[in-house]
Structure formats: C-alpha cells, structure tokens
Amino acid sequence: MKIPANGVCMPAGHPASRREIMIAIPTGLMAGAVMALQAFAAQDSKATITIDNFTFAPAELTVPVGSVVTWINRDDIPHTIVENNKTFRTKALDTEDSYSFTFTTAGTFNYICGLHPFMMGKVIVKP
C-alpha cells in the first residue's frame, strides 16, 4: 500500500482532508471530556423531592452513596418526613420549608409523612 504524502490513508474519493481530521480529533476528545465531567458531576449528586398535594414527588428516588437529598414542602399545610427505621425524622415543615439529608450508606429508606401516614416515599441508595 502506498502512503500518500499527507500521511493519511483514505479510501478513494473520501472527502476528508488531513486538516479536517486534525480538527475532528481534538473536538472528539473535548466532547468526551465534557461527557466524563457530566457523569462525574452526576455521581456527586444532589436530588430534590417535592411535597405537593399530599404526595412526595418522585415517590421513589435512586441516588448514589454520598448524595444529598432535599425535601421541599410546596403544600400549603405542614408535613413531616419520618424514615421507617428512624434514620431521619423532621419537625413539621411549613410551606417552602426544606430538609436535607446526606445518605452515607447504601440501602432502601422508606419514609412517610408523620402527620399524614398515607403519604409514602422511598429513597434507594446504591453503592
């Protein structure tokens, strides 16, 4: 096989030039780096659960260990958050009050509103 003077072997009739390839490679590397940073940022995550109309949304949330989950009461009446095994428990949260908890261990954390026990939610923490 004869290597062309520009050092780039391209199929006959291929429109890409060496200059285009030299631009494409760094662009691809930068795009990969951005995607890697976004994935890293997602692991150091913060998540929000809203309380509205007597429901937790989302009702089930999956996060990695170390995540901070914040509940925000958007309802017009107070609610509490009580984990079934007492891992965390809040005072009554008035409208727009919030509570944050850092999940340092993997597991499933089921919780309810202590004032309205029919309101249920779950946080699943993955290693």
N, C-alpha and C positions, 0 to 999 in steps of 0.2 A: 504494500500500500504506500502510495506516495503522499507525504505530508505536505500540505500547501505552505506557502511562505509565511502566512499569518499564524501557523501552528495549530489551527483549529480545523478538525476534520468534520465536515458537514456533509450530509447526503447531497447528491447532485440536485441543484435547483433550490436548496434551502435558503430562505431569505435572511437568516440571522447572520449578522456580522460579528466579528470579534468584539467590537465596541459595544454592541447590544448585549453580548454575553457578559462583558465586564461590568455593565450596569446591572444586569439581572442578578448576578451572584451576590453582590452586596445588598441589593434590595431584598432578596430572599432571606439572607442572613438577618437583616434588620427586622423583617416581618416575623421570623422565628423567635428572635429575642423578645419582641413585643408580646408575642403569644405566651412565651415562657414566663415573662413578668406578670402577665394577667393571671396565669394559672397559679403562680406563687402567691399573688395577692388574694386569690380566691381561697387559698388554704388558711391564710391568716384572716379568717372571715369574721364579719360581724353580721348578725342577722336580726331582723325585726319581726315581732309578732304583734299584730294589732288586735285590740279588743274593741269590737263594734257590734252592735245589735245582738248582744248576748252570745257572741261567738269569738273564738280565737282564730285568727287567720294569719298564716296557714294553721290548720288544726294539727298537722304533722309536719315537722321540720327535721331535716337531716343535716348535721354540721360535723366538721372535723373537731377532734380534741383541741382545746385551747380557744374555741370560739366564744365570743361574747354574744349572748342573745339578749335583746332588749324587748320588753313588752311595753306597749304604749296603750293607755286606755283612751279610746276615742268615743266611748259611750258616754251618755250623759248621766250615768249613775255609777257609784263606786263598785269596784271589783277587786278581788284579791287573787293571788296566784299561790297555790299550795301544791307542792310536789308530794306525791303519794307516800314517799318514804322520808318526808321532811328534809330533803336535801336543801330545799329553799322554800321560803314562805314569806309573803309580803304583808305589809299592813294594807289597809284599804287604799286603793289608788283612785283618786278622783279623776275627773275628766282632764286629759292631757298629761296626767302624771305618768312616769315611766319607772321601770325597774330593770336592772341589768344583772345578769349572772354569767360568770365565766365557767364553762364546762371543762374541767381539768381531767376528767376520766371518761372512758368510753362506757356506753350503756344506753338504756332506754329510760327516759324520765317522763313518766305520766303525771299530769297535773290537772287540777280543777280550779274553778273559782270557789273559794271557801264560802262566799255569800250565795252563790248560785251553782250548786254542785252538778247540775246538768250540763254546765259548760266544761268541756274536757279538751285537753290538748296533749301533744306528745312531742318530745324532742329526742331524736335518735342521734347519739354522738358516736361517730366512727373513729377508730384509731388512725 
